[in-house]
Amino acid sequence: MKLFHSPEQSMDSDERFTPQWVFDGLGIVFDLDPCSPVDGGDCVPAERKYTIDDDGLEQPWHGVVWCNPPFSGATAWADRFRVHGNGVFLGPVANARWATDLISATSDARGSVWLCRDFPFTHPTHAGRRSSMPLMFVSLGPKGTAGLIRLAYQSGHPGNLMVVATGIDIDERNAELARTRVGMFMEVDE
């Protein structure tokens, strides 16, 4: 029995661009996208972008980071994102150390995890193709977490949200929507 049913796709390239509706829902202008495509064409609202030519893993990271790495090499990116501790990560649901470590980091960094069904990514030659596996968004830090809560309940996309909220700036209406529409919401007093 599959948790989510999705069509498979060719593995000729794992470069996929996150669709605009994700960024509309997050409502964040990121300081950095360290995994940006060389030729542009993506819709990531980031003030600074590193491409493979820049080697985003080796560059300094700052501020609120958007990280949608190549899924075939997610380990190093997830580890770097966890250490940085501020932003939103999009990757495959994986039975791997990096995924467990990243999810565990949410309790220390006022974060959240949204496990969701895959969705069509955008790309000039891969438009509409899915990842062929469930996806997870992980937020670390208050700005990313507030954005991920917004995205999870406003998008209408199927998934389950798990939140550890300590001092997150969300209004009671958004908190109630998160509790009732997208899954688990846990508030922790500092």
C-alpha positions in Angstrom: 0.0 0.0 0.0 1.4 3.4 -1.0 0.9 6.5 1.2 0.8 8.7 -1.9 0.1 7.6 -5.4 2.1 9.5 -8.1 3.2 8.8 -11.6 6.9 8.0 -12.1 9.2 10.2 -14.2 12.4 9.8 -16.1 15.6 10.3 -14.0 17.6 12.0 -16.8 18.0 15.0 -14.6 16.9 15.9 -11.1 16.9 19.6 -11.7 13.3 20.8 -11.0 12.1 24.3 -10.3 9.7 24.9 -7.4 6.4 26.2 -8.7 5.3 29.8 -8.0 2.3 28.7 -5.8 4.8 27.6 -3.2 6.5 31.0 -2.9 3.1 32.8 -3.0 2.1 30.7 0.0 5.3 31.1 1.9 5.2 34.9 1.5 8.9 35.2 2.1 11.7 37.0 0.2 14.7 34.9 1.0 18.2 36.3 1.5 19.8 33.3 -0.3 19.1 30.4 -2.7 22.3 28.4 -2.7 20.9 25.8 -5.2 19.8 28.1 -8.1 19.8 27.0 -11.7 22.7 28.2 -13.9 20.4 29.6 -16.6 17.8 31.2 -14.4 14.2 30.5 -15.2 13.2 29.8 -11.6 10.8 31.9 -9.6 12.6 31.8 -6.2 12.3 35.2 -4.6 15.9 35.5 -3.3 18.2 38.5 -3.1 21.3 36.3 -3.7 21.5 33.1 -5.7 24.4 30.6 -6.1 24.5 28.2 -8.9 26.4 25.0 -9.4 29.2 27.2 -11.0 29.4 29.0 -7.6 29.3 25.8 -5.6 26.7 26.9 -3.1 27.9 24.4 -0.5 31.3 26.2 -0.3 29.9 29.7 -0.3 28.9 31.6 2.9 25.3 31.4 3.8 23.4 34.3 5.4 19.9 35.2 6.5 16.8 33.3 5.6 17.7 30.5 3.1 15.6 28.7 0.5 17.1 25.3 -0.2 15.6 23.0 -2.9 18.7 20.9 -3.6 19.2 18.2 -6.3 17.4 15.2 -4.7 20.2 12.8 -5.8 22.7 14.7 -3.5 20.5 15.9 -0.7 22.7 14.8 2.2 25.3 17.6 2.1 22.7 20.2 1.4 20.4 19.1 4.3 23.4 19.0 6.7 24.5 22.5 5.7 20.9 23.8 6.0 20.5 22.2 9.4 23.8 23.8 10.6 22.7 27.2 9.2 19.4 26.9 11.0 17.3 29.6 9.2 15.0 29.1 6.3 13.0 26.6 4.4 14.2 23.3 2.9 12.4 21.2 0.3 13.4 17.6 -0.3 12.2 14.1 -0.7 10.8 12.1 2.3 13.8 9.8 2.9 14.7 7.0 5.2 18.1 8.5 5.7 20.2 10.0 8.5 20.1 13.5 6.9 16.3 13.5 6.9 16.0 12.3 10.5 18.6 14.9 11.6 16.9 17.7 9.8 13.5 16.8 11.3 15.0 16.6 14.7 16.5 20.0 14.4 13.0 21.6 14.3 12.6 21.2 18.0 15.7 23.2 18.7 15.2 25.9 16.1 11.5 26.7 16.3 10.7 24.8 13.2 8.1 22.8 11.4 7.8 19.9 9.0 5.2 19.6 6.3 5.0 16.1 4.8 3.1 16.4 1.5 2.2 14.7 -1.6 4.5 15.4 -4.5 3.5 18.0 -7.0 4.4 19.0 -10.6 7.7 21.0 -10.7 8.5 23.4 -13.4 11.5 23.4 -15.7 11.9 24.2 -19.4 12.3 20.6 -20.4 10.6 18.9 -17.4 7.4 20.9 -17.0 4.7 19.1 -15.1 6.9 16.2 -14.0 6.6 15.1 -10.4 9.3 13.9 -8.1 7.7 10.4 -7.9 8.0 10.4 -4.1 6.4 12.2 -1.2 8.0 15.6 -0.3 8.9 17.4 2.9 9.3 21.0 3.6 11.4 21.7 6.8 11.5 25.2 8.3 14.0 26.3 10.8 13.7 29.7 12.5 10.6 31.9 13.1 10.3 33.5 9.6 10.5 30.2 7.7 8.1 28.5 10.2 5.5 31.3 9.9 5.8 31.0 6.1 5.5 27.2 6.1 2.4 27.3 8.3 0.9 29.8 5.8 1.8 27.7 2.9 0.4 24.5 4.4 -3.0 25.8 5.2 -3.5 28.2 2.3 -2.3 26.0 -0.6 -5.0 23.3 -0.3 -2.2 20.8 -1.2 -2.6 17.4 0.7 -0.2 16.9 3.6 0.4 16.9 7.3 2.0 19.7 9.2 4.0 19.2 12.4 5.0 22.4 14.2 7.0 23.2 17.3 6.1 26.9 17.9 8.1 28.9 20.4 7.6 32.6 19.9 6.5 32.3 16.3 4.7 35.4 15.1 1.4 34.0 13.8 -2.0 35.2 14.7 -4.6 33.0 16.5 -6.6 32.6 13.3 -3.7 31.1 11.4 -2.8 28.9 14.4 -6.4 27.6 14.6 -6.4 26.9 10.8 -3.1 25.0 11.2 -4.7 22.9 14.1 -7.8 22.1 12.2 -6.9 21.9 8.5 -3.4 20.5 8.2 -2.6 18.2 11.0 -0.6 18.6 14.2 0.2 21.9 15.9 2.1 22.0 19.1 2.8 25.2 21.0 5.7 25.2 23.4 6.1 27.9 26.1 9.6 29.3 26.5 
